[in-house]
Amino acid sequence: MSLLSQLNDEMKIAMRAQDKLRLGVIRMAISAIKQVEKDLKSEATDDNIIALLTKMVKQRKESIKMFTEGGRDELAAKEAAEIIVLEDFLPQPLSADEINQLITKAIADTGAASMADMGKVMAVLKPQMQGKADMGAVSGQIRKVLNS
């Protein structure tokens, strides 16, 4: 079952359950997916959808930080609830050990020896980790390994 089909099915379930928060978040995600399809003039793949949902989660995490700093805890709580709904549709996150193993394997496979090879390593890792790990943190770990 494709991720878009899963989202549509969950939308129907949320409608029947009258879960307004979940329904609103799922509708927002489907709307964003349709907008991407319209912009790209092609069907969205599961990888595209995972990337979009990951971006939406990241945006909400940034909003939580800003709302908390601004003393708007009720808005931060709403954003946190939306993150929980979005994460239901993302793959399970990788553990730190799994990330380290993938980084080590990618460096060995590409023969990376310096920071100049960073792009090669990221090109190998991105498809494997998309939606499963924070790519910014992964990039930092790769830098540490390549600089040592």
Secondary structure, 3 states (H helix, E strand, C coil): CCHHHHHHHHHHHHHHHCCHHHHHHHHHHHHHHHHHHHHHCCCCCHHHHHHHHHHHHHHHHHHHHHHHHCCCHHHHHHHHHHHHHHHCCCCCCCCHHHHHHHHHHHHHHHCCCCHHHHHHHHHHHHHHHCCCCCHHHHHHHHHHHHHC
